Amino acid sequence: MVQPRSEVGSVPTEPEGRTTERALSLPQSTALIMGSIIGVGIFSLPYALASYGPISLVAMGLATVGAVALALMFAVMSRRLPAAGGPYAYARSGFGNAAGFVNAWSYWITAWAGNAAIVVGWVYYVEHFLNKDGAVGWSILIALVGLWIPAVINLTGVRVMGSVQVWTTVLKFIPLAIMATVGLFFIKAGNFTPWNLSGDSSLSAIGGAMAIALFSYLGVETAAVAAAKVRDPERNVPKATIYGTLASAIVYLLSMVAVFGIVPASQLAMDVNKASYSVAANSIVGGGSWAGDLVALAVIVSGIGALNGWTMICAEMPLAAAKDGLFPARFGSLSRRRVPAFGIIASTALASVAVVISYLGTSGSTVFTTLVLMTGITAAVPYAFSALVQIKWRWRDSHPVHTSRFAFDVSVAVVALIFSVAFIYYSRNTSDLWYVVWGPFLMAGGAFVVGIPVYLAQRHRMTKPAPVPEYR
């Protein structure tokens, strides 16, 4: 039974200026998108994809098509419903509280588990300087430091977080831009053969690589999720989503072509070459390590920026859900600095546990790919629901259905839906052990099961979704 917010355990409504701080401008919102997309995923991707070979570039291209479709879809949906929570808010408005909870819970898993994956990739580059022998205990310690520094930054307030995001985004963009331009002149055609190293069919190889490549594009929706923190969200959220995604996609594709063309896939797959972009940079300058060291430093900064943005998102989704009664009220409380401190700390703690368990159970590359594939599954769920909501909304609109805008919106949503389903289908590990192959699904399934008692406890506290605004 749905109760009014004032009657049952939801977070009390306060004036907008007191509940949130709309401190993110268009440049900062775009930096949030780019900073969340460009983390360490792209810098660790050649190592993670090397077992498939250069055919991974096709997978990267297809993942880019899916990412752009998602960005276009979220831009339209955020203009219509610029509500905090993004995909969660869309699913709740379109299909009710039960679907809203599933999507909020799934996306929250994506956020904190994604941070665990990001920090594992970040460790690759820190260990370019420290712990070069990869001692597990030190790797775990380095990863925990990488998780909690951004948490502290977020706890200081939105303005500080936004400033850090802008500067780290600028610094992380430099090595990608150099690799995407200068690196193209050092490509050797012979490095693109053999084309498929996976031992499977081309379709299977592309599908498996595409599921991993999705992780490097997670973040296209972050401005929509953090809409409550963005100034003039009806204008700035769509613009930031499109600008940030397109800029990231261009440097992604060109730099990945450069890395695979500079370093043979057989070398990229070696553990000593986990820091793929550093290896490629050293090859460009003809030896030595100074170029690779500079790239590694830039990636370390990049990782902190990505973790900074995602730590904010880890708390924003539960904050929005708590205000609607779908999450426990603790997630909706704000600290004296007007940030959801409980959500920040709880999410970082869960990411820390995921890192420790993963490191103790498997090797470094398997840790990264398992966490990546798990977050691909949990991200694809709200992506798919958002696509279904957009199709539903547009079909029910009073506008004539045979218009170019209708055709465009529905076509983009269908493409986004197809890619979301494909990402789930292909999110399997490569291994002879069944529990490693299905590990991402087992981890995601376990996380969903934990959400059942939370839903049962909150279902009588959930408020009724507001009517969907008119299409504009």
SELUMGU-30655 format. One record per residue: x, y, z of N, C-alpha, C in turn. Coordinates in steps of 0.1 Angstrom, whole numbers. Example, Ala and Ser with C-alpha at 12.3 -4.5 7.8 and 13.67 -1.06 7.14 Angstrom:
# residues 2
n.u/n.v/n.w/ca.u/ca.v/ca.w/c.u/c.v/c.w
132/-57/78/123/-45/78/132/-33/78
128/-22/71/137/-11/71/129/0/79
This chain:
# residues 472
n.u/n.v/n.w/ca.u/ca.v/ca.w/c.u/c.v/c.w
8/-12/0/0/0/0/9/12/0
6/22/-9/14/34/-10/9/44/0
18/50/7/15/60/18/21/74/13
14/85/18/20/98/15/33/99/22
42/107/16/55/108/21/56/113/36
47/122/39/47/128/52/42/119/63
36/107/59/31/98/70/40/87/74
48/83/64/56/71/67/71/73/64
80/68/72/94/68/72/102/73/60
97/81/51/105/86/40/113/99/46
122/104/37/130/115/41/121/128/40
120/136/50/112/148/50/116/157/38
106/164/33/109/173/22/114/187/28
125/192/22/130/205/26/131/214/14
132/227/16/134/236/5/146/231/-3
145/234/-16/156/229/-25/170/233/-21
171/246/-17/184/251/-14/190/244/-2
182/238/7/187/232/19/190/217/17
182/210/8/184/196/6/195/193/-3
198/202/-12/209/199/-22/216/212/-25
227/210/-32/235/222/-36/237/220/-51
230/228/-59/232/227/-73/244/235/-77
256/228/-75/269/234/-77/275/230/-90
270/221/-98/276/216/-110/271/224/-122
281/231/-128/278/239/-140/279/229/-152
276/235/-165/277/226/-177/292/221/-178
302/229/-177/316/223/-178/318/212/-167
313/214/-155/315/204/-144/307/192/-147
295/194/-152/286/182/-155/292/174/-166
298/181/-176/304/174/-187/317/167/-182
324/173/-173/336/167/-167/331/155/-158
319/155/-152/314/144/-145/312/132/-154
306/135/-166/304/124/-176/317/119/-181
326/128/-185/339/123/-191/348/117/-180
347/123/-168/355/117/-157/350/104/-152
337/101/-153/332/88/-150/334/78/-161
333/82/-173/335/73/-184/350/70/-185
358/80/-186/373/78/-187/379/77/-174
379/65/-169/385/62/-156/399/55/-159
400/43/-154/411/34/-158/407/23/-167
394/22/-169/389/11/-177/395/11/-191
395/22/-197/401/23/-211/416/20/-210
423/24/-200/437/22/-199/441/8/-196
432/1/-190/434/-14/-187/428/-23/-197
420/-17/-206/412/-25/-216/421/-33/-225
432/-27/-231/440/-36/-240/445/-49/-234
449/-48/-221/454/-60/-214/442/-69/-212
430/-64/-208/419/-73/-206/414/-79/-219
415/-72/-230/410/-77/-243/421/-84/-252
433/-84/-247/444/-90/-255/442/-105/-259
435/-112/-250/433/-126/-253/423/-128/-265
416/-118/-269/407/-119/-280/414/-115/-293
425/-106/-291/432/-101/-303/426/-88/-308
432/-83/-320/427/-71/-325/413/-71/-329
406/-82/-330/392/-83/-333/384/-75/-323
391/-73/-311/385/-65/-300/381/-51/-305
388/-46/-315/385/-32/-320/371/-31/-326
367/-42/-333/353/-43/-338/343/-42/-326
346/-50/-316/338/-50/-304/337/-36/-298
349/-29/-298/349/-15/-292/341/-6/-301
341/-8/-314/333/1/-322/318/-2/-320
314/-14/-318/300/-17/-315/296/-12/-302
304/-13/-292/301/-8/-279/300/7/-279
307/14/-288/306/28/-290/292/32/-295
288/24/-305/274/26/-311/264/25/-300
265/15/-291/256/13/-280/257/25/-270
269/29/-267/271/40/-258/265/53/-263
267/56/-276/261/68/-281/246/68/-281
240/56/-285/226/54/-284/221/56/-270
227/51/-260/223/54/-246/224/68/-243
235/75/-247/237/89/-244/225/97/-250
222/95/-263/211/102/-270/198/99/-263
196/87/-258/183/83/-252/182/91/-238
193/90/-230/193/97/-217/192/112/-219
197/117/-229/196/132/-231/181/136/-233
174/128/-241/160/131/-243/152/129/-231
154/117/-224/147/114/-212/149/124/-200
162/128/-199/165/138/-188/159/151/-191
157/155/-203/150/168/-206/135/167/-202
129/155/-204/115/153/-201/113/151/-186
123/144/-179/121/141/-165/135/143/-158
139/156/-156/152/159/-150/152/156/-135
149/144/-131/148/140/-117/161/133/-113
165/135/-100/176/128/-94/174/113/-95
185/106/-98/184/91/-99/184/86/-114
181/95/-123/182/91/-137/175/78/-141
182/67/-145/175/55/-149/165/50/-138
169/51/-126/159/47/-115/146/55/-116
147/68/-117/135/76/-118/127/73/-130
133/70/-141/126/66/-154/118/53/-152
125/43/-146/119/30/-144/107/31/-135
109/39/-124/98/40/-114/86/47/-120
89/58/-128/78/65/-134/70/57/-144
78/48/-152/72/41/-162/66/28/-158
71/21/-148/66/8/-144/63/6/-129
64/17/-121/60/16/-107/72/13/-98
68/13/-85/79/12/-74/87/-1/-74
81/-12/-77/88/-25/-78/99/-24/-88
96/-20/-100/106/-18/-110/116/-7/-106
112/3/-100/121/14/-95/131/8/-85
126/0/-76/136/-6/-66/146/-15/-73
141/-24/-82/151/-32/-89/161/-24/-96
157/-14/-102/167/-6/-110/176/2/-101
171/8/-90/179/15/-80/189/6/-74
185/-6/-70/194/-16/-64/204/-21/-74
200/-24/-86/209/-28/-96/220/-18/-99
215/-5/-101/225/5/-104/234/8/-92
229/7/-80/238/9/-69/249/-1/-68
245/-14/-72/255/-24/-73/266/-21/-83
261/-16/-95/270/-12/-105/280/-2/-100
275/8/-93/283/19/-88/294/15/-79
291/7/-68/301/4/-59/310/-8/-64
304/-18/-71/312/-28/-77/321/-23/-88
315/-13/-96/323/-6/-106/335/1/-100
333/7/-88/345/13/-82/355/3/-78
351/-9/-74/360/-20/-71/368/-24/-83
361/-24/-95/368/-28/-107/378/-17/-112
373/-4/-110/382/7/-114/394/7/-106
393/5/-93/405/6/-84/415/-6/-87
410/-17/-91/418/-28/-95/427/-24/-107
420/-18/-117/427/-13/-129/437/-2/-125
433/6/-116/442/17/-111/454/11/-105
453/0/-97/465/-6/-91/475/-10/-101
471/-15/-113/480/-18/-124/490/-7/-126
485/5/-126/494/17/-130/502/21/-117
496/20/-106/504/24/-93/515/14/-92
513/1/-96/523/-9/-95/534/-8/-106
532/2/-115/542/5/-124/554/11/-116
551/17/-104/561/23/-96/564/15/-83
553/10/-77/554/4/-64/549/-11/-65
554/-19/-56/550/-33/-56/550/-40/-70
561/-39/-76/563/-44/-90/562/-59/-91
564/-66/-80/562/-80/-80/548/-85/-78
539/-75/-75/525/-78/-74/521/-86/-62
528/-84/-51/524/-90/-38/509/-87/-35
501/-97/-32/487/-95/-31/484/-86/-19
490/-88/-8/487/-79/4/489/-65/1
500/-61/-6/503/-47/-9/493/-42/-20
489/-51/-29/479/-47/-39/466/-43/-33
462/-51/-23/449/-48/-16/450/-35/-9
462/-33/-2/463/-20/6/463/-8/-4
470/-9/-15/470/2/-25/456/4/-30
448/-6/-33/434/-5/-37/426/2/-27
427/-1/-14/419/5/-4/422/20/-3
435/23/-4/438/38/-4/431/45/-16
431/38/-27/425/44/-39/410/46/-38
404/37/-30/389/39/-28/386/49/-18
394/51/-7/390/59/4/394/74/2
404/77/-6/408/91/-9/396/98/-15
390/92/-26/378/99/-32/366/100/-23
365/90/-14/354/91/-4/356/103/5
368/106/9/371/117/18/368/130/10
372/131/-3/369/143/-11/354/145/-12
347/135/-14/332/136/-16/326/141/-2
331/136/9/326/140/22/328/155/25
337/162/18/340/176/20/330/185/13
322/180/4/311/188/-3/312/187/-18
300/191/-24/299/190/-38/308/199/-46
311/211/-41/319/221/-48/333/216/-49
339/210/-38/352/205/-39/353/193/-48
343/184/-47/342/173/-56/342/177/-71
334/187/-74/333/192/-88/346/198/-93
353/205/-84/366/211/-88/376/200/-91
377/190/-82/386/179/-84/383/172/-97
370/171/-100/366/164/-112/370/171/-125
369/184/-125/374/191/-137/389/190/-140
397/192/-129/411/191/-131/416/177/-134
411/167/-128/415/153/-131/411/149/-145
399/155/-150/395/151/-163/404/157/-174
409/170/-171/418/176/-180/431/168/-181
436/164/-170/449/157/-169/448/143/-175
436/136/-173/435/123/-179/433/123/-194
428/134/-199/425/135/-214/438/136/-222
448/141/-216/461/144/-223/467/131/-229
470/121/-221/476/109/-227/467/102/-237
454/102/-235/445/96/-245/446/104/-258
446/118/-257/446/126/-269/459/124/-276
470/123/-269/483/121/-276/483/107/-283
479/97/-276/478/83/-282/469/83/-294
458/91/-293/448/91/-304/453/99/-316
464/106/-315/469/115/-326/483/110/-330
492/113/-321/506/110/-324/508/95/-325
501/87/-317/503/72/-317/499/66/-330
490/72/-337/485/66/-350/496/66/-360
507/74/-359/518/74/-368/528/63/-366
526/56/-355/536/45/-351/530/31/-352
518/30/-359/511/17/-361/519/9/-371
520/-4/-368/525/-14/-377/514/-23/-381
511/-24/-394/500/-33/-399/501/-47/-394
514/-52/-393/516/-66/-389/511/-69/-375
509/-59/-367/505/-61/-353/490/-64/-352
483/-62/-363/468/-66/-364/466/-80/-368
476/-88/-369/475/-102/-373/482/-110/-362
478/-122/-358/465/-127/-362/453/-119/-356
442/-119/-364/431/-110/-361/423/-115/-348
421/-128/-348/413/-134/-337/421/-144/-329
425/-141/-317/433/-150/-309/425/-159/-299
412/-157/-299/404/-163/-288/402/-178/-290
403/-183/-303/400/-197/-305/386/-200/-307
377/-190/-306/363/-191/-309/359/-185/-322
347/-185/-326/342/-179/-338/344/-164/-337
344/-157/-348/345/-142/-347/333/-136/-340
321/-142/-342/309/-136/-335/310/-138/-320
315/-149/-315/317/-152/-301/328/-143/-295
338/-141/-303/349/-133/-298/345/-118/-297
338/-113/-307/333/-100/-307/323/-98/-295
314/-107/-293/305/-106/-282/311/-106/-268
321/-115/-266/328/-115/-253/336/-103/-251
343/-98/-261/351/-86/-260/342/-74/-258
330/-74/-264/321/-62/-263/316/-61/-249
313/-72/-242/308/-72/-228/319/-65/-219
331/-68/-222/342/-61/-214/343/-47/-218
342/-44/-231/343/-30/-236/332/-21/-230
321/-27/-227/310/-19/-221/314/-11/-209
323/-18/-201/327/-12/-188/333/1/-190
341/3/-201/348/15/-203/339/27/-207
326/23/-210/316/34/-213/306/36/-202
307/29/-191/298/31/-180/300/46/-175
289/53/-174/290/67/-169/283/76/-178
277/71/-190/270/80/-199/258/86/-192
253/80/-182/241/84/-175/243/92/-162
256/95/-159/259/100/-145/253/114/-143
253/122/-154/247/136/-152/232/135/-149
226/125/-155/211/123/-153/209/118/-138
218/109/-134/217/104/-120/219/116/-110
228/125/-113/231/136/-104/224/148/-107
212/147/-114/205/159/-119/202/169/-108
200/164/-95/197/173/-84/208/182/-80
220/178/-85/232/186/-82/236/196/-94
229/195/-105/233/202/-117/224/215/-118
231/226/-121/223/239/-124/216/237/-137
203/243/-137/195/242/-149/195/229/-156
191/218/-149/193/204/-154/186/202/-167
174/209/-170/167/206/-182/176/209/-194
185/219/-193/194/223/-204/207/216/-203
213/216/-191/227/212/-189/229/196/-189
219/189/-184/221/174/-183/221/168/-197
212/172/-206/213/166/-220/226/170/-227
229/183/-226/242/188/-233/254/181/-227
255/180/-214/267/173/-208/267/158/-212
256/152/-213/255/138/-217/261/136/-231
256/144/-240/260/142/-254/275/146/-256
279/158/-251/293/163/-252/303/153/-246
300/149/-234/309/141/-227/311/127/-233
300/121/-238/300/108/-244/308/108/-258
304/118/-266/311/119/-279/326/122/-278
330/131/-269/344/133/-267/351/121/-263
345/114/-253/352/102/-248/353/91/-259
342/90/-267/342/79/-277/353/82/-288
355/94/-292/365/97/-302/379/93/-298
383/97/-286/396/94/-281/397/79/-278
386/73/-273/387/59/-270/390/51/-283
383/53/-293/384/45/-305/398/47/-312
402/59/-313/415/62/-319/427/57/-311
426/59/-298/437/55/-289/438/39/-289
427/32/-289/427/18/-289/433/12/-302
430/18/-313/436/14/-326/451/16/-325
455/27/-319/469/30/-318/476/20/-309
471/17/-298/478/7/-288/479/-7/-295
468/-12/-301/469/-25/-307/478/-25/-319
479/-13/-326/488/-12/-337/503/-10/-334
505/-6/-321/519/-3/-317/525/-15/-310
517/-22/-302/521/-34/-294/514/-46/-298
521/-57/-302/514/-69/-306/505/-74/-294
493/-80/-298/484/-85/-288/491/-95/-279
500/-103/-284/506/-113/-275/514/-107/-264
520/-95/-267/527/-88/-256/517/-81/-247
507/-76/-252/497/-69/-244/491/-78/-233
490/-91/-237/484/-101/-228/493/-105/-216
506/-101/-216/515/-105/-206/513/-97/-193
514/-103/-182/512/-96/-169/521/-85/-167
533/-85/-172/543/-74/-170/538/-62/-178
529/-64/-187/524/-53/-196/510/-49/-192
506/-50/-180/492/-46/-176/490/-31/-179
500/-23/-177/499/-9/-180/501/-7/-195
491/-10/-202/492/-11/-217/496/2/-223
490/13/-219/493/26/-225/507/31/-222
512/27/-211/526/30/-207/535/22/-216
532/10/-219/541/2/-228/540/8/-242
529/12/-247/528/18/-260/535/31/-261
535/39/-250/542/52/-250/557/50/-250
562/40/-243/576/37/-244/580/32/-257
572/25/-264/575/21/-278/576/32/-288
567/42/-286/567/54/-294/580/61/-294
586/63/-282/598/71/-280/610/62/-282
609/50/-286/620/41/-289/628/35/-278
621/33/-267/628/27/-255/628/36/-243
634/31/-232/634/39/-220/621/37/-213
619/44/-202/607/43/-194/601/56/-191
607/67/-195/602/80/-190/588/83/-196
586/80/-208/572/83/-214/562/74/-208
565/62/-205/555/53/-199/553/57/-184
563/63/-178/561/68/-164/551/79/-164
553/89/-174/544/100/-174/529/96/-177
528/86/-186/514/81/-188/509/74/-176
517/66/-169/512/60/-157/508/70/-146
515/81/-145/512/91/-135/498/97/-139
496/100/-152/484/106/-157/472/96/-154
474/83/-156/464/73/-154/460/73/-139
471/74/-131/468/74/-116/459/85/-112
462/97/-118/453/109/-116/439/106/-121
439/100/-133/426/97/-140/418/88/-131
424/78/-125/417/68/-117/411/75/-105
418/84/-99/413/92/-87/401/100/-92
402/106/-104/390/114/-109/378/105/-111
380/93/-117/369/84/-120/363/80/-107
371/76/-97/366/71/-84/359/83/-77
364/95/-79/358/107/-73/343/108/-78
342/107/-91/328/109/-97/319/98/-93
324/85/-94/316/74/-91/312/73/-77
321/77/-68/318/77/-54/306/86/-51
305/98/-58/293/106/-57/281/99/-62
282/92/-74/271/85/-79/266/74/-70
276/67/-64/273/56/-54/262/61/-44
263/74/-40/254/79/-29/242/86/-35
243/91/-47/232/98/-53/220/89/-56
222/77/-62/211/69/-65/204/64/-52
210/60/-41/203/57/-29/196/69/-23
202/81/-24/196/93/-19/183/95/-26
183/94/-39/170/97/-46/160/86/-43
164/73/-42/155/63/-38/150/64/-24
158/69/-15/154/70/-1/144/81/1
145/92/-7/135/103/-7/121/98/-11
121/87/-20/108/82/-24/104/70/-16
111/67/-5/108/56/4/112/42/-1
120/41/-11/124/28/-17/136/23/-10
145/32/-5/157/27/2/155/32/17
163/25/26/162/30/40/165/45/42
158/51/51/159/65/53/173/70/56
182/61/61/196/66/64/203/71/52
200/65/40/206/69/28/202/82/23
191/87/29/186/100/25/190/112/34
197/109/44/201/119/54/214/126/48
215/139/51/226/147/46/235/152/58
247/153/56/257/157/66/256/172/67
264/178/76/265/193/77/270/199/64
277/192/56/282/197/44/273/194/32
261/190/35/250/187/26/253/176/16
260/166/21/263/154/12/257/142/19
253/131/12/248/119/18/259/110/23
264/114/35/276/107/40/275/92/42
263/88/47/261/74/49/262/66/36
256/71/26/257/64/13/271/64/8
279/74/10/293/74/5/301/64/13
299/64/26/307/55/34/303/40/32
290/38/31/285/24/30/290/18/16
289/27/6/292/22/-8/307/19/-9
315/28/-3/330/26/-3/334/14/5
327/11/16/330/-1/24/326/-14/16
315/-14/9/311/-25/1/321/-27/-10
326/-17/-17/336/-18/-27/349/-24/-21
352/-20/-9/365/-25/-3/364/-40/0
352/-44/4/350/-59/7/351/-66/-7
345/-61/-17/345/-68/-30/360/-69/-35
368/-59/-33/382/-59/-37/390/-70/-30
388/-70/-17/395/-79/-8/392/-94/-12
379/-97/-13/374/-110/-16/379/-114/-30
378/-105/-40/383/-108/-53/398/-111/-54
406/-103/-48/420/-105/-48/424/-118/-41
417/-122/-31/421/-134/-23/417/-146/-31
408/-145/-41/402/-157/-47/408/-159/-61
413/-149/-68/417/-151/-82/429/-142/-85
434/-144/-98/446/-136/-102/441/-122/-106
451/-113/-108/447/-99/-111/439/-97/-123
442/-104/-134/434/-101/-146/420/-107/-144
418/-118/-138/405/-124/-135/397/-115/-126
404/-109/-116/397/-100/-107/391/-89/-115
398/-83/-124/394/-71/-132/382/-75/-141
384/-86/-149/374/-90/-158/361/-94/-151
362/-102/-140/350/-106/-133/342/-95/-128
349/-85/-121/342/-73/-116/336/-65/-128
344/-64/-139/339/-56/-150/326/-63/-156
326/-76/-158/314/-83/-163/303/-82/-154
305/-83/-141/294/-82/-131/287/-68/-132
295/-58/-133/290/-44/-134/283/-42/-147
288/-49/-158/281/-49/-171/267/-54/-170
265/-65/-162/252/-71/-160/243/-61/-152
248/-56/-141/239/-48/-133/237/-34/-139
246/-30/-148/243/-17/-155/233/-19/-166
234/-30/-173/225/-33/-184/211/-34/-180
208/-38/-168/194/-39/-163/187/-25/-163
193/-15/-156/186/-2/-157/187/5/-171
197/2/-179/198/6/-193/186/1/-201
184/-12/-199/173/-19/-207/159/-14/-202
157/-12/-189/145/-7/-184/142/8/-189
153/16/-190/152/29/-195/147/29/-209
153/20/-217/149/19/-231/134/15/-233
130/6/-224/116/2/-225/107/13/-221
111/21/-211/103/32/-206/102/43/-217
113/45/-224/113/55/-235/103/51/-246
104/38/-249/94/33/-260/80/34/-255
77/31/-243/64/32/-237/59/46/-237
67/55/-232/64/70/-231/61/75/-245
70/72/-255/68/78/-268/56/72/-275
53/60/-273/42/54/-279/28/59/-274
28/63/-261/16/68/-255/15/84/-256
25/90/-261/24/105/-263/13/108/-272
8/120/-270/-4/125/-278/1/130/-292
14/131/-294/19/136/-307/17/125/-318
15/129/-330/14/119/-341/26/109/-341
23/97/-343/34/87/-342/43/87/-354
38/92/-366/45/91/-378/53/104/-380
62/107/-371/70/119/-372/85/115/-371
93/124/-376/108/120/-375/113/119/-361
108/128/-352/112/127/-338/108/114/-332
96/110/-334/91/97/-329/100/86/-334
102/86/-347/110/75/-353/125/75/-348
130/87/-346/144/88/-341/144/83/-326
136/88/-318/136/84/-304/134/69/-302
124/63/-309/121/49/-307/133/41/-313
139/45/-324/150/37/-330/162/37/-321
165/49/-315/176/50/-305/173/41/-293
161/41/-288/157/33/-277/158/18/-280
154/14/-292/155/0/-296/170/-5/-297
178/4/-303/193/1/-303/198/-1/-289
195/8/-280/200/8/-266/195/-5/-260
182/-9/-262/177/-21/-256/184/-34/-262
187/-34/-275/194/-46/-280/208/-47/-274
215/-36/-273/228/-36/-267/228/-40/-253
218/-35/-246/217/-39/-231/216/-54/-230
207/-60/-237/204/-74/-237/217/-82/-241
224/-77/-252/236/-84/-256/247/-83/-246
248/-72/-239/258/-71/-228/256/-81/-217
243/-83/-214/240/-94/-203/244/-107/-209
240/-110/-221/242/-124/-227/256/-127/-227
265/-118/-231/279/-121/-233/288/-119/-221
282/-116/-209/290/-113/-197/294/-126/-190
302/-134/-197/307/-146/-192/322/-146/-192
329/-151/-182/343/-152/-182/348/-163/-191
361/-163/-195/367/-174/-202/375/-182/-193
372/-195/-191/379/-203/-182/374/-218/-184
382/-227/-179/377/-241/-179/369/-245/-167
369/-235/-157/361/-238/-145/348/-231/-145
337/-238/-143/324/-233/-145/321/-221/-136
326/-221/-123/323/-211/-114/331/-198/-118
341/-199/-125/348/-187/-130/341/-182/-143
336/-191/-152/329/-187/-163/316/-179/-159
309/-185/-150/296/-179/-146/297/-170/-133
310/-167/-129/312/-159/-118/305/-146/-118
306/-138/-129/298/-125/-129/284/-126/-126
277/-137/-132/263/-139/-129/260/-143/-115
269/-152/-110/267/-156/-96/269/-144/-86
279/-136/-89/281/-124/-80/269/-114/-81
264/-112/-94/253/-103/-96/240/-108/-89
238/-122/-91/226/-128/-86/226/-127/-71
238/-130/-64/239/-129/-50/236/-115/-45
240/-105/-52/238/-91/-48/223/-88/-49
216/-93/-59/202/-91/-61/194/-98/-50
198/-110/-46/191/-117/-35/192/-109/-22
203/-103/-20/204/-95/-7/194/-84/-7
190/-79/-19/181/-68/-20/166/-71/-16
163/-84/-17/149/-89/-14/144/-84/0
151/-87/11/146/-83/24/145/-68/25
154/-60/18/154/-46/18/140/-41/11
137/-47/0/125/-44/-7/113/-47/2
112/-58/8/101/-62/17/100/-53/29
111/-48/34/110/-39/45/105/-25/41
108/-21/29/105/-8/24/92/-7/17
85/-17/13/74/-17/3/62/-9/8
60/-8/22/49/-1/27/53/14/30
65/18/27/70/31/29/71/39/16
69/32/5/71/38/-8/61/48/-12
65/59/-17/55/69/-22/51/67/-36
40/73/-40/35/71/-54/43/79/-64
47/73/-75/54/81/-85/46/92/-91
52/103/-93/45/115/-99/42/112/-114
32/119/-119/28/118/-133/40/121/-142
41/115/-154/52/117/-163/49/131/-171
59/140/-171/56/152/-178/54/150/-193
49/161/-199/47/160/-214/60/160/-221
60/154/-233/72/153/-241/75/167/-247
88/170/-247/93/183/-252/105/181/-262
